[in-house]
């Protein structure tokens, strides 16, 4: 199949495109880096008309740039506007749209574990809110205009090729340089950190199970929960660093607990994450050393 990947030059997009090509598809990037703007409807329409499937990854995904009022507004306009444009054109030409959302939409909820169909998301910050709003844009086109869609709620990825601004990578950098490893308080907040290769495998799994995937939402995550303090401690031990682990001010509106249920993906897509956090760190360390 010919598959368009918006944000194809990003960390996840590049890995996704490489995997799509590896399994026999033709992957085509659509990225602002190449001057391809998702608000340029004429160019976007030509690109979508010419493919079979669209993965919509492109987004303002840096939480730090969305913490002030101007950044929040800009991120919301980008994330909702581009999602609407892609969904509209996919509906117009009956193209299967796979929307990359985030497990961050759950925020802190009372129901655990967090299941796609039984947990009401409660985004704790505006990036997650923008992605959840984007889900409803996609669902709206699906219900009203028969857009074939699949929503993938992906966990926080780490590993070679992902953004160096991720907490785990910052911990590695600080440890290797002998600097204090800074954990935002209280350090007990948990994440289901998912190794990038596992996440990519989960993201392409719907292509092999289309009938079971269209109109569905899937959590793509490990089930292993790791606290921020444990991440820092494991990084320090793996690197043999003498760095001190220090606790700094908590991030505002930071989700305190992720507990992701992936039984639906296992049942319908025959997918589950295989890499433990400890093994993922070992695989990531050589790449981190090349970056600093």
Buried (B, 14 or more C-beta within 10 A) or exposed (E): EEBBBBBBBBBBBBBBBEBBEEEEBEBBBBBBEEEBBBEEEEBBBEBBEEBEBBBBBBBBBEBEBBBEEEBBEBBBEBBBBBBBBBBBBBBBEEBBBBBBBBBBBBBBBEEEBBBBEEBEBBBBBBBBBBBBBBBEBBBBBBEEEEBBBBBBBBBBBBBBBBEEEBBBBBBBBBBBEEBEBBBBBEBEBBBBBBBBBBBBBBBBBBBEBEEBBBEBBBBBBBBBBBBBBBBBBBBBEBBEBEBEBBBEEBBEBBBEBBBBBBEBBBEBBEBBBEBEBEEBBEBBBEBBEEEE
